Amino acid sequence: MAVMPSPPGSFKQSWLERCRQCSRCGLSAERQHVVISRGDPSAKVMVIGEAPGASEDIQGLPFVGRSGQLLDQLLRTVGFNPDSDLFICNVVKCRPPNNRKPSSAELRACRPWIEEQLAHVDPLVVVLVGATAVAAMLKRKQAMRSLRGVWIEQAGRLWMPVFHPAYLLRNPSREPGKPVAMTLEDLRQVRLRLCQCEPASGALFPCPPPP
Ligand code: SF4
């Protein structure tokens, strides 16, 4: 039977299969799925969160539970299409029991997968969702209140830390100055960085809708 060619930018089937069968750490014991990614592997923006939760473990896709739905809503508000403009994944690919934070050993074990995803997608901008993702990718352990909304240039890339949507669900006010409004500002900064307002970007997107 003829093998269908993969879409441009796709990960090789052999890589995906190795990742799906990974048992480098104990999280492999209870997972339903290795949650690898969603979105476009040739996207210019990569979104990296912490680890899958219950819905993600069941569906095998990152950020599809209540937190993910809120994140998608905020991304759409600033003009991103999460399916075609972004590549979305986590620093740890299997669900930690009871949604606990991944341990240092689990983060270390899973590190090669996110490194390979980052190298393959090679995005212009990386959005880091929550403190665990920032600490894992950049070795920075400050409070998110001081990290969020400030561009970081490190390791030859441009990073934007934002609050985790689970935190936003616990703080749902949409008033100016509250975490949801701050996150919209941060995501709008990302969008602006890649549109015609920023000549160096090569105008990858139309300008974002006004706030
Ligand atoms: S969390 Fe990462 S390292 Fe651990 S089993 Fe899953 S894919 Fe492998």
py3Dmol code that shows the C-alpha trace and the ligand (Angstrom):
import py3Dmol

protein = """\
ATOM      1  CA  MET A   1       0.000   0.000   0.000  1.00  0.00           C
ATOM      2  CA  ALA A   2       1.298   3.500  -0.841  1.00  0.00           C
ATOM      3  CA  VAL A   3       2.463   5.556   2.164  1.00  0.00           C
ATOM      4  CA  MET A   4       0.753   8.948   2.355  1.00  0.00           C
ATOM      5  CA  PRO A   5       3.284  11.797   2.648  1.00  0.00           C
ATOM      6  CA  SER A   6       3.164  13.709   5.971  1.00  0.00           C
ATOM      7  CA  PRO A   7       2.065  17.353   5.865  1.00  0.00           C
ATOM      8  CA  PRO A   8       4.968  19.865   5.823  1.00  0.00           C
ATOM      9  CA  GLY A   9       6.529  20.347   9.251  1.00  0.00           C
ATOM     10  CA  SER A  10       5.098  17.115  10.669  1.00  0.00           C
ATOM     11  CA  PHE A  11       7.079  14.991  13.086  1.00  0.00           C
ATOM     12  CA  LYS A  12       8.242  11.663  11.695  1.00  0.00           C
ATOM     13  CA  GLN A  13       5.938   8.737  12.485  1.00  0.00           C
ATOM     14  CA  SER A  14       8.895   6.903  14.026  1.00  0.00           C
ATOM     15  CA  TRP A  15       9.518   9.814  16.426  1.00  0.00           C
ATOM     16  CA  LEU A  16       5.823   9.981  17.386  1.00  0.00           C
ATOM     17  CA  GLU A  17       5.742   6.234  17.962  1.00  0.00           C
ATOM     18  CA  ARG A  18       8.842   6.330  20.204  1.00  0.00           C
ATOM     19  CA  CYS A  19       7.263   9.145  22.215  1.00  0.00           C
ATOM     20  CA  ARG A  20       3.934   7.289  22.526  1.00  0.00           C
ATOM     21  CA  GLN A  21       5.734   4.261  23.909  1.00  0.00           C
ATOM     22  CA  CYS A  22       8.026   6.167  26.288  1.00  0.00           C
ATOM     23  CA  SER A  23       8.544   4.660  29.727  1.00  0.00           C
ATOM     24  CA  ARG A  24      11.467   6.777  30.890  1.00  0.00           C
ATOM     25  CA  CYS A  25       9.672   7.716  34.113  1.00  0.00           C
ATOM     26  CA  GLY A  26       7.041   6.335  36.463  1.00  0.00           C
ATOM     27  CA  LEU A  27       4.241   8.441  34.963  1.00  0.00           C
ATOM     28  CA  SER A  28       4.016   5.858  32.190  1.00  0.00           C
ATOM     29  CA  ALA A  29       2.399   3.417  34.641  1.00  0.00           C
ATOM     30  CA  GLU A  30      -0.979   5.139  35.023  1.00  0.00           C
ATOM     31  CA  ARG A  31      -1.348   7.223  31.877  1.00  0.00           C
ATOM     32  CA  GLN A  32      -4.003   6.579  29.243  1.00  0.00           C
ATOM     33  CA  HIS A  33      -2.161   8.577  26.582  1.00  0.00           C
ATOM     34  CA  VAL A  34       1.188  10.224  26.063  1.00  0.00           C
ATOM     35  CA  VAL A  35      -0.023  13.756  25.349  1.00  0.00           C
ATOM     36  CA  ILE A  36       2.341  14.979  22.664  1.00  0.00           C
ATOM     37  CA  SER A  37       0.928  18.130  21.056  1.00  0.00           C
ATOM     38  CA  ARG A  38      -1.822  19.829  19.092  1.00  0.00           C
ATOM     39  CA  GLY A  39      -1.706  22.588  16.486  1.00  0.00           C
ATOM     40  CA  ASP A  40       0.654  23.141  13.584  1.00  0.00           C
ATOM     41  CA  PRO A  41       4.267  21.863  13.809  1.00  0.00           C
ATOM     42  CA  SER A  42       5.305  24.598  11.385  1.00  0.00           C
ATOM     43  CA  ALA A  43       3.748  27.384  13.507  1.00  0.00           C
ATOM     44  CA  LYS A  44       5.802  30.458  14.415  1.00  0.00           C
ATOM     45  CA  VAL A  45       4.437  30.487  17.971  1.00  0.00           C
ATOM     46  CA  MET A  46       4.876  27.590  20.395  1.00  0.00           C
ATOM     47  CA  VAL A  47       2.869  27.373  23.629  1.00  0.00           C
ATOM     48  CA  ILE A  48       4.398  25.244  26.400  1.00  0.00           C
ATOM     49  CA  GLY A  49       2.553  24.335  29.595  1.00  0.00           C
ATOM     50  CA  GLU A  50       3.206  22.056  32.561  1.00  0.00           C
ATOM     51  CA  ALA A  51       1.617  18.597  32.139  1.00  0.00           C
ATOM     52  CA  PRO A  52      -1.644  16.973  31.007  1.00  0.00           C
ATOM     53  CA  GLY A  53      -4.650  16.830  33.309  1.00  0.00           C
ATOM     54  CA  ALA A  54      -7.540  14.349  33.360  1.00  0.00           C
ATOM     55  CA  SER A  55      -9.265  15.527  30.147  1.00  0.00           C
ATOM     56  CA  GLU A  56      -5.961  15.691  28.297  1.00  0.00           C
ATOM     57  CA  ASP A  57      -5.023  12.179  29.444  1.00  0.00           C
ATOM     58  CA  ILE A  58      -8.365  10.839  28.170  1.00  0.00           C
ATOM     59  CA  GLN A  59      -8.293  12.673  24.827  1.00  0.00           C
ATOM     60  CA  GLY A  60      -4.542  12.490  24.223  1.00  0.00           C
ATOM     61  CA  LEU A  61      -4.344  16.220  23.445  1.00  0.00           C
ATOM     62  CA  PRO A  62      -2.898  19.106  25.502  1.00  0.00           C
ATOM     63  CA  PHE A  63      -5.019  21.950  26.900  1.00  0.00           C
ATOM     64  CA  VAL A  64      -8.458  20.552  26.044  1.00  0.00           C
ATOM     65  CA  GLY A  65     -10.052  20.656  29.531  1.00  0.00           C
ATOM     66  CA  ARG A  66     -11.549  23.743  31.181  1.00  0.00           C
ATOM     67  CA  SER A  67      -8.128  25.436  31.423  1.00  0.00           C
ATOM     68  CA  GLY A  68      -7.403  24.742  27.784  1.00  0.00           C
ATOM     69  CA  GLN A  69     -10.781  26.035  26.670  1.00  0.00           C
ATOM     70  CA  LEU A  70     -10.096  29.294  28.502  1.00  0.00           C
ATOM     71  CA  LEU A  71      -6.616  29.516  26.990  1.00  0.00           C
ATOM     72  CA  ASP A  72      -8.064  28.987  23.495  1.00  0.00           C
ATOM     73  CA  GLN A  73     -10.683  31.652  24.140  1.00  0.00           C
ATOM     74  CA  LEU A  74      -7.999  34.175  25.175  1.00  0.00           C
ATOM     75  CA  LEU A  75      -5.806  33.268  22.204  1.00  0.00           C
ATOM     76  CA  ARG A  76      -8.748  33.734  19.832  1.00  0.00           C
ATOM     77  CA  THR A  77      -9.573  37.083  21.458  1.00  0.00           C
ATOM     78  CA  VAL A  78      -6.176  38.464  20.394  1.00  0.00           C
ATOM     79  CA  GLY A  79      -6.585  37.007  16.905  1.00  0.00           C
ATOM     80  CA  PHE A  80      -4.770  33.657  17.006  1.00  0.00           C
ATOM     81  CA  ASN A  81      -6.309  30.498  15.587  1.00  0.00           C
ATOM     82  CA  PRO A  82      -5.067  27.815  18.047  1.00  0.00           C
ATOM     83  CA  ASP A  83      -5.381  25.101  15.378  1.00  0.00           C
ATOM     84  CA  SER A  84      -3.330  26.761  12.654  1.00  0.00           C
ATOM     85  CA  ASP A  85      -1.244  29.580  14.196  1.00  0.00           C
ATOM     86  CA  LEU A  86       0.216  27.726  17.183  1.00  0.00           C
ATOM     87  CA  PHE A  87       1.947  24.538  18.269  1.00  0.00           C
ATOM     88  CA  ILE A  88       0.814  23.576  21.794  1.00  0.00           C
ATOM     89  CA  CYS A  89       2.479  21.087  24.155  1.00  0.00           C
ATOM     90  CA  ASN A  90       3.726  20.536  27.720  1.00  0.00           C
ATOM     91  CA  VAL A  91       7.093  20.038  29.402  1.00  0.00           C
ATOM     92  CA  VAL A  92       5.839  16.673  30.727  1.00  0.00           C
ATOM     93  CA  LYS A  93       3.845  14.413  28.421  1.00  0.00           C
ATOM     94  CA  CYS A  94       2.054  12.068  30.854  1.00  0.00           C
ATOM     95  CA  ARG A  95      -0.454  12.992  33.547  1.00  0.00           C
ATOM     96  CA  PRO A  96       0.916  13.180  37.106  1.00  0.00           C
ATOM     97  CA  PRO A  97      -1.551  11.444  39.484  1.00  0.00           C
ATOM     98  CA  ASN A  98      -4.113  13.830  41.039  1.00  0.00           C
ATOM     99  CA  ASN A  99      -2.675  16.627  38.898  1.00  0.00           C
ATOM    100  CA  ARG A 100       0.289  17.092  41.253  1.00  0.00           C
ATOM    101  CA  LYS A 101       3.292  19.033  39.979  1.00  0.00           C
ATOM    102  CA  PRO A 102       5.764  16.895  38.049  1.00  0.00           C
ATOM    103  CA  SER A 103       8.823  15.971  40.126  1.00  0.00           C
ATOM    104  CA  SER A 104      12.338  17.071  39.174  1.00  0.00           C
ATOM    105  CA  ALA A 105      13.118  13.511  38.088  1.00  0.00           C
ATOM    106  CA  GLU A 106      10.036  13.414  35.827  1.00  0.00           C
ATOM    107  CA  LEU A 107      10.904  16.798  34.328  1.00  0.00           C
ATOM    108  CA  ARG A 108      14.449  15.586  33.677  1.00  0.00           C
ATOM    109  CA  ALA A 109      13.264  12.327  32.125  1.00  0.00           C
ATOM    110  CA  CYS A 110      10.839  14.099  29.786  1.00  0.00           C
ATOM    111  CA  ARG A 111      13.224  16.909  28.850  1.00  0.00           C
ATOM    112  CA  PRO A 112      14.540  15.334  25.615  1.00  0.00           C
ATOM    113  CA  TRP A 113      11.012  15.244  24.145  1.00  0.00           C
ATOM    114  CA  ILE A 114      10.356  18.950  24.609  1.00  0.00           C
ATOM    115  CA  GLU A 115      13.870  19.786  23.405  1.00  0.00           C
ATOM    116  CA  GLU A 116      13.258  17.792  20.233  1.00  0.00           C
ATOM    117  CA  GLN A 117       9.861  19.458  19.728  1.00  0.00           C
ATOM    118  CA  LEU A 118      11.413  22.902  20.200  1.00  0.00           C
ATOM    119  CA  ALA A 119      14.231  22.172  17.751  1.00  0.00           C
ATOM    120  CA  HIS A 120      11.826  20.742  15.163  1.00  0.00           C
ATOM    121  CA  VAL A 121       9.191  23.503  15.323  1.00  0.00           C
ATOM    122  CA  ASP A 122      11.873  26.208  15.718  1.00  0.00           C
ATOM    123  CA  PRO A 123       9.326  28.933  16.602  1.00  0.00           C
ATOM    124  CA  LEU A 124      10.004  32.666  16.549  1.00  0.00           C
ATOM    125  CA  VAL A 125       8.272  33.091  19.915  1.00  0.00           C
ATOM    126  CA  VAL A 126       7.590  30.709  22.806  1.00  0.00           C
ATOM    127  CA  VAL A 127       4.730  31.379  25.240  1.00  0.00           C
ATOM    128  CA  LEU A 128       5.454  29.727  28.613  1.00  0.00           C
ATOM    129  CA  VAL A 129       2.253  28.941  30.488  1.00  0.00           C
ATOM    130  CA  GLY A 130       2.730  28.943  34.262  1.00  0.00           C
ATOM    131  CA  ALA A 131       5.643  28.813  36.675  1.00  0.00           C
ATOM    132  CA  THR A 132       6.564  25.145  36.147  1.00  0.00           C
ATOM    133  CA  ALA A 133       7.057  25.678  32.406  1.00  0.00           C
ATOM    134  CA  VAL A 134       9.176  28.793  33.036  1.00  0.00           C
ATOM    135  CA  ALA A 135      11.320  27.009  35.627  1.00  0.00           C
ATOM    136  CA  ALA A 136      11.719  23.936  33.419  1.00  0.00           C
ATOM    137  CA  MET A 137      12.628  25.761  30.211  1.00  0.00           C
ATOM    138  CA  LEU A 138      14.552  28.773  31.540  1.00  0.00           C
ATOM    139  CA  LYS A 139      15.642  27.770  35.077  1.00  0.00           C
ATOM    140  CA  ARG A 140      13.921  30.869  36.480  1.00  0.00           C
ATOM    141  CA  LYS A 141      12.003  30.438  39.713  1.00  0.00           C
ATOM    142  CA  GLN A 142      10.521  33.881  40.378  1.00  0.00           C
ATOM    143  CA  ALA A 143       6.833  34.459  41.109  1.00  0.00           C
ATOM    144  CA  MET A 144       4.676  34.588  37.974  1.00  0.00           C
ATOM    145  CA  ARG A 145       3.518  38.084  38.951  1.00  0.00           C
ATOM    146  CA  SER A 146       7.041  39.374  38.298  1.00  0.00           C
ATOM    147  CA  LEU A 147       7.741  37.143  35.277  1.00  0.00           C
ATOM    148  CA  ARG A 148       4.552  37.490  33.254  1.00  0.00           C
ATOM    149  CA  GLY A 149       4.300  40.014  30.474  1.00  0.00           C
ATOM    150  CA  VAL A 150       8.067  40.595  30.197  1.00  0.00           C
ATOM    151  CA  TRP A 151       9.941  39.326  27.158  1.00  0.00           C
ATOM    152  CA  ILE A 152      12.926  37.108  27.937  1.00  0.00           C
ATOM    153  CA  GLU A 153      15.722  36.579  25.411  1.00  0.00           C
ATOM    154  CA  GLN A 154      17.517  33.387  26.345  1.00  0.00           C
ATOM    155  CA  ALA A 155      19.061  30.414  24.562  1.00  0.00           C
ATOM    156  CA  GLY A 156      18.694  32.194  21.228  1.00  0.00           C
ATOM    157  CA  ARG A 157      14.911  32.472  21.562  1.00  0.00           C
ATOM    158  CA  LEU A 158      12.224  34.943  22.580  1.00  0.00           C
ATOM    159  CA  TRP A 159      10.025  33.790  25.478  1.00  0.00           C
ATOM    160  CA  MET A 160       6.838  35.268  26.965  1.00  0.00           C
ATOM    161  CA  PRO A 161       5.721  33.926  30.380  1.00  0.00           C
ATOM    162  CA  VAL A 162       1.962  34.100  31.072  1.00  0.00           C
ATOM    163  CA  PHE A 163      -0.264  32.976  33.933  1.00  0.00           C
ATOM    164  CA  HIS A 164      -1.539  29.399  33.780  1.00  0.00           C
ATOM    165  CA  PRO A 165      -5.252  29.286  32.789  1.00  0.00           C
ATOM    166  CA  ALA A 166      -5.951  27.110  35.861  1.00  0.00           C
ATOM    167  CA  TYR A 167      -4.948  30.157  37.943  1.00  0.00           C
ATOM    168  CA  LEU A 168      -7.221  32.332  35.779  1.00  0.00           C
ATOM    169  CA  LEU A 169     -10.152  29.956  36.404  1.00  0.00           C
ATOM    170  CA  ARG A 170      -9.637  30.546  40.140  1.00  0.00           C
ATOM    171  CA  ASN A 171      -9.452  34.321  39.512  1.00  0.00           C
ATOM    172  CA  PRO A 172     -12.100  34.800  36.819  1.00  0.00           C
ATOM    173  CA  SER A 173     -12.671  38.570  37.076  1.00  0.00           C
ATOM    174  CA  ARG A 174     -12.259  40.282  33.702  1.00  0.00           C
ATOM    175  CA  GLU A 175     -11.713  43.713  35.294  1.00  0.00           C
ATOM    176  CA  PRO A 176      -8.688  45.715  34.107  1.00  0.00           C
ATOM    177  CA  GLY A 177      -5.621  44.949  36.234  1.00  0.00           C
ATOM    178  CA  LYS A 178      -6.824  41.433  37.137  1.00  0.00           C
ATOM    179  CA  PRO A 179      -4.992  38.280  35.959  1.00  0.00           C
ATOM    180  CA  VAL A 180      -7.319  37.577  32.999  1.00  0.00           C
ATOM    181  CA  ALA A 181      -6.876  41.108  31.644  1.00  0.00           C
ATOM    182  CA  MET A 182      -3.108  40.893  32.247  1.00  0.00           C
ATOM    183  CA  THR A 183      -2.950  37.632  30.279  1.00  0.00           C
ATOM    184  CA  LEU A 184      -4.829  39.179  27.387  1.00  0.00           C
ATOM    185  CA  GLU A 185      -2.282  42.025  27.397  1.00  0.00           C
ATOM    186  CA  ASP A 186       0.571  39.490  27.377  1.00  0.00           C
ATOM    187  CA  LEU A 187      -0.912  37.476  24.514  1.00  0.00           C
ATOM    188  CA  ARG A 188      -1.593  40.681  22.615  1.00  0.00           C
ATOM    189  CA  GLN A 189       2.122  41.531  22.984  1.00  0.00           C
ATOM    190  CA  VAL A 190       2.940  38.188  21.373  1.00  0.00           C
ATOM    191  CA  ARG A 191       0.561  38.879  18.540  1.00  0.00           C
ATOM    192  CA  LEU A 192       1.926  42.389  18.026  1.00  0.00           C
ATOM    193  CA  ARG A 193       5.450  41.007  17.870  1.00  0.00           C
ATOM    194  CA  LEU A 194       4.476  38.970  14.816  1.00  0.00           C
ATOM    195  CA  CYS A 195       2.343  41.439  12.890  1.00  0.00           C
ATOM    196  CA  GLN A 196       2.957  44.402  10.639  1.00  0.00           C
ATOM    197  CA  CYS A 197       3.281  46.697  13.676  1.00  0.00           C
ATOM    198  CA  GLU A 198       6.677  45.042  14.166  1.00  0.00           C
ATOM    199  CA  PRO A 199       8.547  45.411  10.840  1.00  0.00           C
ATOM    200  CA  ALA A 200      11.263  42.893  11.865  1.00  0.00           C
ATOM    201  CA  SER A 201       8.640  40.148  12.121  1.00  0.00           C
ATOM    202  CA  GLY A 202       8.081  40.023   8.385  1.00  0.00           C
ATOM    203  CA  ALA A 203       4.348  40.580   9.117  1.00  0.00           C
ATOM    204  CA  LEU A 204       3.317  36.994   9.782  1.00  0.00           C
ATOM    205  CA  PHE A 205      -0.172  37.966  10.942  1.00  0.00           C
ATOM    206  CA  PRO A 206      -2.611  40.836  10.550  1.00  0.00           C
ATOM    207  CA  CYS A 207      -2.542  43.263  13.490  1.00  0.00           C
ATOM    208  CA  PRO A 208      -4.572  42.082  16.518  1.00  0.00           C
ATOM    209  CA  PRO A 209      -8.089  43.352  17.101  1.00  0.00           C
ATOM    210  CA  PRO A 210      -8.074  46.412  19.416  1.00  0.00           C
ATOM    211  CA  PRO A 211      -8.640  45.708  23.169  1.00  0.00           C
TER     212      PRO A 211
END
"""
ligand_1 = """\
8
SF4
S 6.276 11.786 31.310
Fe 7.717 11.948 29.614
S 9.494 10.763 30.274
Fe 7.791 10.164 31.609
S 6.934 8.354 30.572
Fe 5.770 10.142 29.873
S 6.771 10.756 27.940
Fe 8.194 9.412 29.062
"""
view = py3Dmol.view(width=600, height=400)
view.addModel(protein, "pdb")
view.setStyle({"model": 0}, {"cartoon": {"style": "trace"}})
view.addModel(ligand_1, "xyz")
view.setStyle({"model": 1}, {"stick": {}})
view.zoomTo()
view.show()
